[in-house]
């Protein structure tokens, strides 16, 4: 197909002069006193031309952004206009010729302005007594679409860009002439086919092909192309979804134009006209996260994209949202859909969406911080029964709720602080009673500071047969001996245990009852028993830090972002840092591995040659939650089943009777979690980790070796 350009600058000036004269003819057609109007129109046209630049600054066309999962499948799209830009060689010849036939059949034969059409339109306007339009070339139509896009929804601007006025026509002609001096006909056609609105929310030919026919623009047939080409003139009245008869009639007009102007054989046109429209192929493209496969994952990723972490997109949320909805980004998430589906199925098989309990599971990759799965028992975003607006995995400012109590899993932070101070896991003993009252005891605070507990505080060991006597760090963790860990915390310092949790990456969801951060627990002896409400995702990160030998990697969900041109956009880093001494981490891994293999966690052990470590946790004798966090050298998963404080069923249960282990659960036919597995949340952790570890190498923890310079420590409870 040959391309004829407008030619030289001289030609352009001549052309514009001719057009200006013809504009007078159009004005004369209005049927008003010529002398008065012609002069006015000339002055108005001149004023208009003085106020605008000679060339049209064409912005990038709005393009939908697409969010993908790690396997390349599409999770969501975001757009102000549903458009996927394609080059001309990605658009079928049938579509190109159909659009030209119905909109501007002499497109490749004339310049920016078709004088024949202008004269014909002028005569028609004169006969009709007004400016009814007509005479616009495809280039002029493209100019009009660009001007509309530049309005960015401003009503006055849109009205001006569509006004049946002489000024608008002159302006479009001027811009069209300038465009054809810089762009080829093929380039203009490509841009037109991508900017045109094809009805029913489809902008551009690729989106239209996908929407109406579930195909690509490159595969459009004669019949399909003719139908799409016909929509542009009046899309609200001729799209086949809402007005099939109008769409078919308009298709016939396009085919007739192709026969008349392009020499299409009548038999080909007749065959295309006989094709029906298959409504079953219509694809409705969702906009945003609601209704997607994983709405809360999508929402969390969107919040990251709109946050200050992505300031590369702009200084404000509004600016960043414009980029997300208009810039044609290709966004790939870290989520493994196979693992995500497993985690969701496991959660949903035990806790129903309308139950008084909720369940949450998160899996991260230790050495990268990549979030592999994020599941919850209410997976549907909404305000209906069993639906929620909260992402239970994350912090409040990222769409989360108020965090959850992870109970005895916090003993790990005390163990880490003790090992750092030179206490050996196998030889740091305390002789404890089943129940102990800590009032009047002196606890180490921050630094060398000590504080005396002035209020009554009693703790009880809960495991029968392992509730009194002498324990070390290993046996104290294996049997979750509360009084052992309060004793150790008393001596090594509450503040030091809190600091270990902070270093590992644990975070509180939001201020709850005055608690703004972990710092609020520096002088709270119940910290080692899980007094702080934290996010499940951060607990997976925290335990993963030990699996990664003390290198903490912040959780990330964005694997990559590319712009419309294929250039990579920087995404938030995991910012992996050595926050805990490797030897300390090795010591913790040693303790929690023994716990996992031989202690309370042992029912969750997976015999696959991969080292594992874990800790159980309950709060208030399982009244509020059952938690489990376990990990390998490569991955970490946290699971919590907790009472929903917003649930009417939970609120209507007397506080003294609340027990998440015995709360009726719909998938268990009204039985509680304890009837499913005494290990509680650990029973959910195991099948999730089995899937996560499938195909992984048989990784091992680094063997813990006690520092030679540190002597063995034996301790007994003391009062000061």
KAVEN-V800629 format. One record per run of one state. SS is the DSSP state (h for helix, s for strand, l for the rest). FROM is the first residue (numbers start at 1). LEN is the number of residues. Records with the same first field share a line. If there is no record, write none. Layout:
SS->FROM-LEN / FROM-LEN
This chain:
l->1-8 / 29-5 / 52-11 / 64-1 / 69-5 / 79-3 / 83-5 / 91-2 / 104-11 / 129-9 / 151-4 / 163-3 / 183-2 / 196-1 / 198-4 / 204-1 / 214-3 / 220-2 / 232-3 / 239-5 / 263-3 / 274-5 / 282-13 / 307-1 / 314-3 / 328-2 / 334-3 / 349-8 / 366-4 / 377-4 / 382-6 / 389-7 / 399-5 / 406-1 / 421-9 / 433-2 / 438-4 / 445-5 / 453-5 / 461-8 / 472-1 / 479-3 / 493-1 / 505-3 / 509-3 / 513-2 / 516-2 / 522-3 / 530-3 / 535-1 / 548-3 / 553-3 / 557-1 / 563-5 / 570-7 / 579-3 / 599-3 / 605-8 / 620-5 / 632-3 / 644-4 / 652-3 / 658-8 / 669-4 / 677-5 / 694-27
h->9-20 / 34-18 / 88-3 / 93-11 / 115-14 / 138-13 / 155-8 / 166-17 / 185-11 / 205-9 / 217-3 / 222-10 / 235-4 / 244-19 / 266-8 / 279-3 / 295-12 / 308-6 / 317-10 / 337-12 / 396-3 / 407-14 / 473-6 / 482-11 / 494-11 / 518-4 / 525-5 / 536-12 / 582-17 / 602-3 / 648-4 / 655-3 / 666-3 / 673-4 / 682-12
s->63-1 / 65-4 / 74-5 / 82-1 / 197-1 / 202-2 / 327-1 / 330-4 / 357-9 / 370-7 / 381-1 / 388-1 / 404-2 / 430-3 / 435-3 / 442-3 / 450-3 / 458-3 / 469-3 / 508-1 / 512-1 / 515-1 / 533-2 / 551-2 / 556-1 / 558-5 / 568-2 / 577-2 / 613-7 / 625-7 / 635-9
